């Protein structure tokens, strides 16, 4: 099975199977990549998450566990799993392609947030998706804007289930969880203290996501008393300081109930759905509320997942890239129904695509992003606001970006027609983003995408870079109205 050359992600499409081409890299994680596949005749799109085991059984078990969790989830606001395949030391997890980008990118300006009607619209969908996940006895444990995608029709999709686990079995028996996991600004305080209930943890994270949507900033760096912003909130729910004074009293009343430090006193999903802010009709010009039966990017019904390839090691033909693996049965540890009554395993590493290697402490101050990003044809580019169009040539465009990055104290590395930039965010955690160049008719399109770190800080850095590069900008590419011109990968330099 041939894949795109990792060193040159902007080559023309290459075969993945007999009928599917890899047209670009969407993201990368701790031990794998996400690539975009397009059907050669039908032009359907699907994302494939490629997880390599390198002979390590613990990674294989973790990848199978994630595939198994997704297989049990079917909801409009949860990213759809189409199937998976295993070849040698690699698991291919085929997922619905969310072409409208990440939730954090909808926060137009950091420290400002998105229109309140749009925030309500997305939060309603987030709550619907999380409530469904909980109804299946599963908890996500790493909800944040970088793990929430937007599909066609403004449909929100919860993604990246690498840290998910089962907390309730089919008999309704729930277990306490012990593994510390998540991303620090979004994690609930009880996760750091010991055994915790599953559902309140995700509810807390939803609250922090809502704060980010409403005001474009996070309320604290971590939910600990050492963090002054959190300490003020936990002691008196101080609403006179930033960001709380920016939030209207009705959504603020909801946030006070969600971000209650005592998990037993925290509001439940049933009461969240009945809260006045969720039930009132809020609209604004920036909120597109299309029908609930929006057309998906890919026609899943046309795919027959019941057929088997003659040889598991060979390509799957026609419209079946996501053939379920029948090579061997999942072990009990990978089966959500069997795992639910067991204590969390703490003797493995590399549990998921986007997790760190130490399972005993999965807390992340920043996390590798499985972002849905750049491709080699304009019509398949994820719609984002972090694009610039230059009126100068390719070599000069990349040179100007490098100069601006260095001026801001960042470390750019240029390879082919792509720049990888390494820096730190406002919490001194690693932040990496990439800049890909595309040759337009008479200009160069520069596509900035987050690879690792906090999405809001990435947006702040992009705006500073945009200001420095303003003399060379032809026009800012409108992510909602891509040009009719066809973009081709810029030549290597």
VENHUFEN-V502773 format. One record per backbone hydrogen bond with DSSP energy under -0.5 kcal/mol. CO is the residue of the C=O (numbers start at 1). NH is the residue of the N-H. E is the energy in kcal/mol with one decimal. If there is no record, write none. Layout:
[[CO;NH;E] [CO;NH;E]]
This chain:
[[5;8;-1.3] [8;11;-1.2] [14;22;-2.7] [17;16;-0.6] [19;40;-3.1] [20;16;-3.1] [20;17;-1.5] [21;23;-0.6] [21;38;-2.2] [22;14;-1.4] [23;376;-1.4] [24;26;-0.5] [24;36;-2.5] [27;34;-2.9] [31;52;-2.0] [32;29;-2.9] [33;50;-3.5] [34;26;-3.0] [34;27;-1.7] [35;37;-0.5] [35;48;-2.8] [36;23;-2.4] [36;24;-0.7] [37;46;-2.2] [38;21;-2.3] [39;43;-1.5] [44;39;-2.6] [46;37;-3.3] [47;95;-3.5] [48;35;-2.5] [48;50;-0.7] [49;51;-0.7] [49;93;-2.7] [50;33;-1.4] [50;52;-0.6] [51;91;-2.7] [53;56;-1.8] [55;57;-0.7] [56;60;-1.6] [57;61;-2.8] [58;62;-2.1] [59;63;-2.6] [60;64;-2.5] [61;65;-2.1] [62;66;-2.1] [63;67;-2.2] [64;68;-2.5] [65;69;-2.5] [66;70;-2.3] [67;71;-1.8] [68;72;-0.9] [69;72;-0.9] [70;73;-1.6] [72;74;-0.5] [75;78;-1.8] [77;158;-2.2] [80;82;-0.6] [80;96;-2.6] [83;94;-2.6] [85;92;-3.1] [87;90;-1.8] [89;53;-3.5] [89;54;-0.6] [90;87;-2.7] [91;51;-2.8] [91;93;-0.6] [92;85;-2.0] [92;94;-0.6] [93;49;-3.2] [94;82;-2.8] [94;83;-1.2] [95;47;-2.4] [96;98;-0.7] [97;99;-1.0] [98;101;-1.0] [99;383;-1.7] [101;150;-2.9] [102;105;-0.7] [103;106;-1.7] [104;107;-1.2] [106;108;-1.6] [109;112;-1.8] [109;113;-2.1] [113;109;-0.5] [115;119;-2.4] [116;120;-2.4] [117;121;-2.2] [118;122;-2.5] [119;123;-2.4] [120;124;-2.5] [121;125;-1.3] [122;126;-2.5] [123;127;-2.7] [124;128;-2.0] [125;129;-2.5] [126;130;-2.6] [127;131;-2.7] [128;132;-1.7] [129;133;-2.3] [130;134;-2.6] [131;135;-1.8] [132;136;-1.0] [133;136;-0.8] [133;138;-1.9] [134;137;-2.1] [137;167;-2.7] [137;168;-1.4] [139;165;-1.8] [144;147;-1.9] [145;103;-0.9] [145;104;-0.8] [145;148;-1.3] [147;159;-2.7] [148;103;-2.8] [149;157;-3.1] [150;100;-1.8] [151;154;-1.0] [151;155;-1.0] [154;156;-0.6] [155;151;-3.2] [157;149;-3.1] [158;79;-2.6] [161;164;-1.1] [165;139;-2.6] [167;175;-2.2] [169;172;-2.0] [172;174;-0.5] [173;169;-1.9] [177;196;-2.4] [179;181;-0.7] [180;362;-2.8] [182;364;-2.6] [183;186;-2.4] [183;187;-1.1] [184;187;-0.6] [184;223;-0.5] [188;191;-1.3] [189;192;-1.2] [190;193;-1.0] [190;194;-1.1] [196;177;-2.8] [197;201;-0.6] [198;201;-0.8] [198;202;-1.2] [199;203;-2.0] [200;204;-2.3] [201;205;-1.9] [202;206;-2.2] [203;207;-1.7] [204;208;-1.8] [205;209;-2.3] [206;210;-2.1] [207;211;-2.0] [208;212;-2.2] [209;213;-2.2] [210;214;-2.4] [211;215;-2.4] [212;216;-1.8] [213;114;-3.0] [216;111;-1.9] [222;224;-1.7] [224;227;-1.3] [226;228;-0.7] [227;231;-2.6] [228;232;-2.4] [229;233;-1.5] [230;234;-3.1] [231;235;-1.7] [232;236;-1.8] [232;238;-0.8] [233;237;-2.3] [241;245;-1.7] [243;246;-1.7] [244;247;-1.6] [248;252;-2.2] [249;253;-1.8] [250;254;-1.3] [251;255;-2.3] [252;256;-2.2] [253;257;-1.0] [254;258;-2.0] [255;259;-3.2] [257;260;-0.6] [257;267;-1.9] [258;260;-0.8] [259;261;-0.5] [261;263;-0.8] [262;265;-1.3] [262;266;-0.8] [268;272;-2.2] [269;273;-2.4] [270;274;-0.7] [271;275;-0.6] [272;275;-1.3] [275;278;-0.9] [275;279;-1.5] [276;280;-1.9] [280;282;-0.9] [284;287;-1.6] [286;288;-0.7] [287;289;-0.7] [288;290;-0.8] [291;294;-0.7] [298;300;-1.4] [299;302;-1.2] [300;303;-2.1] [303;305;-0.8] [305;324;-0.5] [311;314;-2.3] [317;320;-1.0] [320;323;-0.8] [331;334;-1.9] [331;335;-0.8] [332;335;-0.8] [334;336;-0.6] [335;338;-0.6] [335;339;-2.6] [336;340;-1.2] [338;341;-0.6] [339;342;-2.1] [348;359;-1.1] [352;355;-1.2] [353;30;-1.9] [353;31;-0.7] [356;351;-0.6] [357;359;-0.8] [358;361;-1.0] [360;180;-0.6] [362;182;-1.0] [364;184;-3.0] [367;453;-1.7] [369;28;-0.9] [369;371;-1.0] [371;373;-0.8] [373;382;-0.5] [377;380;-1.7] [377;381;-0.5] [378;381;-1.2] [382;384;-0.7] [385;387;-1.0] [386;448;-2.5] [387;477;-0.5] [388;390;-0.5] [388;446;-3.5] [389;474;-4.4] [389;475;-1.1] [390;444;-2.0] [393;397;-2.5] [394;398;-2.5] [395;399;-2.0] [396;400;-2.5] [397;401;-2.0] [398;402;-2.4] [399;403;-2.5] [400;404;-2.3] [401;405;-2.4] [402;406;-2.4] [403;407;-2.3] [404;408;-1.4] [405;410;-2.8] [406;409;-1.7] [410;412;-0.7] [411;422;-2.2] [413;420;-2.9] [415;418;-1.9] [417;437;-1.8] [418;415;-3.0] [419;421;-0.5] [419;435;-2.9] [420;413;-2.3] [421;433;-2.1] [422;411;-2.4] [423;431;-2.6] [425;428;-2.0] [429;425;-2.6] [431;423;-2.4] [432;451;-2.8] [432;452;-2.3] [433;421;-3.2] [434;436;-0.5] [434;449;-2.7] [435;419;-2.6] [436;447;-3.0] [437;490;-1.6] [438;440;-0.6] [438;445;-3.0] [439;488;-1.8] [443;440;-2.9] [444;390;-3.2] [444;446;-0.6] [445;438;-2.4] [445;447;-0.6] [446;388;-2.3] [446;448;-0.6] [447;436;-2.4] [449;434;-2.8] [451;369;-2.2] [452;432;-2.8] [454;458;-1.9] [455;459;-2.1] [456;460;-2.0] [457;461;-2.3] [458;462;-2.5] [459;463;-2.2] [460;464;-1.7] [461;465;-2.6] [462;466;-2.8] [463;467;-1.8] [464;468;-1.9] [465;469;-2.2] [466;470;-0.5] [467;470;-0.7] [469;472;-2.2] [469;473;-0.6] [470;473;-1.0] [472;391;-1.7] [475;389;-1.4] [475;477;-0.5] [477;479;-0.6] [478;481;-1.1] [485;487;-0.5] [488;439;-2.6]]
